[in-house]
């Protein structure tokens, strides 16, 4: 069951599914504040002190780089 405080965010967000080790993972994104992992986005996250977004962007960027090399 989803907590009520997250239900409104979930209903107004864009839902995407990704697969990790063959299992679907649902991700939500705020359409007014899209998440990015490019250099400009990561610089903005650091400048704003948005450490959670910066960490997520670094991890995602690293994983995507590994996929491109492999």
PyMOL commands that set and color helices and strands:
alter all, ss='L'
color gray80, all
select helices_A, chain A and resi 4-12+39-48+51-69
alter helices_A, ss='H'
color red, helices_A
select strands_A, chain A and resi 14-20+23-29
alter strands_A, ss='S'
color yellow, strands_A
deselect
rebuild
show_as cartoon
